[in-house]
Amino acid sequence: MRFSDLISETLHSLTANKVRSGLTILGIVVGIASVIAMVAIGQGSQASIEQSIQAAGSNVLTVMPSAGGQSGPGVRMGAGSVESLTREDAESLAGLSLVTGVAPSSQGQGQLVAADANANAQFLGVTADYVKVKGLTVASGSFITGRDDEKNAQVVVLGATLAEDLFGESVDPVGKRIRSGNMLLTVVGVLKEKGTSGFTNVDSAAILPLSTCSRYVTGSEYLSSITLTIADEEQMDAAENSVSGLLLQRHGIASADYADFSIQNMADMLETVSSVTGTFTTLLAGIAGISLLVGGIGIMNMMLTTVTERTREIGLRKAIGADSSAISAQFLAESVTLTLIGGALGILTGWGIGALAASLLGASAIVTLDSVLLAVGVCAFIGIVFGYYPARRAASLSPIEALRYQ
């Protein structure tokens, strides 16, 4: 049988039973769309999480106070109430060879009032290096300077969201004054929108000189965290060991088991998150793939029904000279055509569903070439595997018995 004749006969057979063919294709569409959508949402979510972590820098170490150094009887203090890190610690860490930037910070909460607007805000006390270490960009005005920190200056840099909440859109608040408790703060700068950076949302933060925050907000000289940038991402573990060793020595602690600080390695966190989200995406795709099995069974059921209905036709074809391979090829072609049509529609449908679901979840959907090629390969595999038995059954029919079939 010529290829053109095979295609013509295949299309004629499929269009002769439009409803049955449509329902069979629908089963494949649902299966492929489910896999494509789940993989797209999973990969989009993974990319979003990784981007959020990378916003803080994959070459970043964050040192935080920890209750791990407490021992003996009594109730252990929560990590948020532990006071163990000082500015002197930060200055010592700046001397390590692998450390390229150090940003000590303290945190507090308070209310800001500007004219007839007010907002609850997170106060961040920082030094001048904070903007570089955190990769921030000043949209207008300037950032905290070393002189501001030395003089306990009552100045503030506003995050993009906080500036809009206090002064409205399209208003440059640089030079204006806002009040928080006993402080009358002068706005010296506004940051460009960045989003969540590690564990801090700077868009909603009010950034003060570290000395000002310690004196007027937290009332303590101790730090909430020390952020370090490392020269080489390949040396993150070595840098972490150096930081830990220096702080243990400074705090007079003999063993890391009793350290009164913890170190968060962004590179390790990124690797862990990528692994977890990748496994979750694979699990979602596996669950959705069950519907492909159902669709394949539907194809086999339809083809077996078609073989039964066309038994006399098969007998007539064999009687006039068609061999078994031609009969088998025709039914196999019909099965593969159904799956490929369903696969193409399923890819488009899955992409649409993934994009819609991701927009509702506030994430993104990423349809990769690998997932599309996988879907096409699965479609062809299903068409061949589930179409093989009906095709062989049709090819093995005896022409005499087939012609007698009523």
Secondary structure, 3 states (H helix, E strand, C coil): CCHHHHHHHHHHHHHHCHHHHHHHHHHHHHHHHHHHHHHHHHHHHHHHHHHHHHHCCCCEEEEEECHHHCCCCCCCCCHHHCCCCCHHHHHHHCCCCCEEEEEEEEEEEEEEEECCEEEEEEEEEECCCHHHHCCCCEEEECCCCHHHHHCCCCEEEECHHHHHHHHCCCCCCCCCEEEECCEEEEEEEEECCCCEECCEEHHHEEEEEHHHHHHHHHCCCCCCEEEEEECCHHHHHHHHHHHHHHHHHHCCCCCHHHCCEEEEEHHHHHHHHHHHHHHHHHHHHHHHHHHHHHHHHHHHHHHHHHHHHCHHHHHHHHHCCCCHHHHHHHHHHHHHHHHHHHHHHHHHHHHHHHHHHHHHHCCCCCCCHHHHHHHHHHHHHHHHHHHHHHHHHHHCCCHHHHHHCC
